[in-house]
Amino acid sequence: MRIIPAIDIIEGKCVRLAKGDYNTQKIYNDNPLEVAKEFEANGIQHLHVVDLDGARSKHIVNHKILYNITTKTSLKVDFGGGIKSDEDIRIAFENGAVQITGGSIAVQEPVTFQQWLDNYGTEKIILGADSNNRKIATHGWIQQSELDVVDFIADYAKKGIIYVICTDIQKDGMLQGTSNELYREIIEKTGVKLIASGGVSSIDDLFALKELGCDGAIIGKAFYEGKITLRELREFVEEL
């Protein structure tokens, strides 16, 4: 299982939110590159970068920070937030993203998202399935649809999607544990490579997600609040 720390960006700074609420933002570092280098120095190979300004603005905003991270570290970065057009996805890949995550676009413009899958390949496109009480949420989690998250993922699995990041919004940033029953259902019913996101509160949560068969686990607030240390992450990665 891949350990994938998250760097969420607002106005160029590394922040975290609670349940996706922009009014709850807490700044942890003014320099995302500094944070990325710290992860790299401790054996981390993957990074999840979210352009929260982009998610709210509906177009990519923080691509320069993406470029700084991908050119000054060896981290494999998946990038999401505000990728809504062919121009956005081009900018993301040109600035070093190894994969991009599409959430709102997959809901609202499935034809465009399918074209990205066809043009760039299923190894480069991650489906972002953000779930609020099992319903898919979009636009930085501000809007909610009536789509069931498992049905949504299953439909895209039939269309060729391989990688899925599923975030339980009610868990995100709350440090109260992960939605293991939901993740188990997704894995059993869809067969995708699931990257769990939201609610990781301790190293024990990572072991549980690994036992479930998750392909990856995204860590955010648990690290920034000291609930999981860099040493623990390094040892976990070494065990893998």
N, C-alpha and C positions, 0 to 999 in steps of 0.2 A: 504493500500500500504506500502510495506517495504521500509524503507530508508536504503540504502546500500552504505556507504562511500567506496571509492576505495583507496587502497594503492598499487601503482605501484613501483616495485623494480628493480633498476639497481645497481650492485656492492654493494648490501646490504643496499642501501639508498632509502629513500622515495622520488620519483621524479614524475614529470608530463611532458608529451610531448604535442606538438600541432599537431593535425592531424596524430598522430602516428609517427612523424618524430623524429628519435633518435638524430638528430643533434640539436633539440630544447630543449633537456632535461634541466629541472630546478630542482635542489635539494631543498627539503623543510625541510627534517629532516634526520640526519644521523642514526636515531634509529626508525625503523618502529614500534617496540613494544611500544615505548613511545606514538606514534600517536594513536595506537590501544587502549591503556589504556585511553587516553583522550576521545575517542569516547565512550568507555564503561562507563566511569564515567558520561556521559551525556545522558544515557538512550538508546544508540544505541545497537541493538542486533545482527546486521548482518554486515559482512565485505566482500568486494570483493578484493582479493589479486591477483595481476598480476605479474608473473615472466617474466619481459621483457628480462632479460638475457636468460631465457629459451626459449622464443618465437624466439629469434634470433639464439640460439644455437641448436634449434630443439630437446631439451631434458630438463627435469626439472633441475634447478640449485639452486634456493633459498629455498629449502625445510627446511633448518634449521631455517630460519626466520618464515616460516609457523609454525613450531613446537613451537617456542618461543611464538608466538601469541596465538596459540590454547591451550597451556598448562598454560599460565600465564594470560589469560583472559577467560571470559565466552562467547566471541563472536562466532557466528556461521559463519564460514568462507567458502566461495566458492573460489576455487583456479583455476587459469588458466595461460596459458603461457608455452609452451614447453611440454605439455602433448601429446606425440606422440606414446607411446608404452604401453604395459601391465605393464612393469616395472615402467614407469612414473606414471601411475594411482595408482599402488600399493603404491608407495612412498608417493604420495599426501594424500591418505586416511590414511596410517599409521602415517603420521605426523599431523593428526587431521582435515583435510578438511572434512566438512560436505557434500559439493558438489564439483564437478569439472566441469570446463567449457572446452568443446572441440570445437574448431573452424576449424583450418586447417585440422585436422584429419577427421572431418566429411565430408569435401569436397574431400579430396584425398584418404582416405581409409574408405569409408562408411561401408564396411563389418566389419572392426575392431570396428568402432564406434557403430554399431548395436550390436555387441557382448558385448560391455560395457553396453549398455542399458539392454540387456538380463541378464547379469551377476550381475550387481550392482543395477538394478532397475531404473525406470524413475524418482524417487524422488531424486536420487543422481547425475544424469547426466544433465547438462545444455548444450543446443546447443548454441554455440557462432556464431551469424550471423552478421559479420562485413561488413557494407555496404558502398561502395564508389560510389556515383551516381547510387544507386540501384543495383550495382553489388557486389557480394561477394568477399572480399579480404582475403588473407591468409598470413601466415608466418610473423606475426607482422605487417600486412598490407603492406608488401613490394610487394607482388604479387597480381594481380587482375585476377579474372576469368570472364566468361561471364554468370554466373548464376544470375538470378534475385533473389533478396533477399526474396521477398514474395513467389515466387515459391519454393525456397529452403526451407523455413520454412514450407510451406504447405506440401511439400513432407515428411519432417521428422515428421510432426504432424500425418500423416497417418501411420507412422511407430511406433508411440507411444510416441514421445517426448512431454513433458509437459511444461518444462521451457525453455525459450529462452532469451538470452541477445542479444539485437540488438543495435549495436553502429553505428551511422552515423559518419563516419570518417571525413567528411567535417565539422562537428559540434564539434568534440571532442577537448576539450581544448581551444575552441575559445570564450566561454562565450557569445554566440550570440543566445541562445535559442535552444529549442529541436525540433526534426522532428515530430511534432504531427500528421501531415497528414499521414506520413508513418506509424507511430505507430497505428493510427486508422485503416488503411487498414490491417495491419498485424492482429490486434485483431479481426476485423470483418471477415476476410477471412480464418483464421487458427484456431482461438479459443484457442491458446496457452496462458499460463501465461507469459506475456511479461514483461521483465525487461528492462526498457529504459536506454540508456547510451549515453552520448555525448551531450554537449551543455547546460546543466543546468547552469543558470546564476544568478538565484535568487530564493527566496522561492516561488514566484508566479509560476515559472515553475513546481515546485513540486505539487502545487495545481492543475495545468492544467493536469499534467500526471495522477494524482489521478482521476480527472474527466473523463479522457479518459478510465479508467478501467485498467491501468497498474498494474501488480502484484507487481512491485518494481521499484525503481529509483536509479541509481548509481550516486553518487556525487563525483566529483574529484576536479578539479581546482577551482570551485566556492567556495568551503570551504577553500582551501589552499591560495586563493587570498583574502579571507575575504569578498566575495560577499554574502555568507551565513554564519551566525555565529553558534556556538555550541548552544547558547541559542535558536535561531530560530529552529534548528533541534530538540532540546529537546522538545520545545513547539509543534512542528508539530507531533512528535511521541506521545506525551501525548494526543493530540487531537484525534489521531487514536484509 
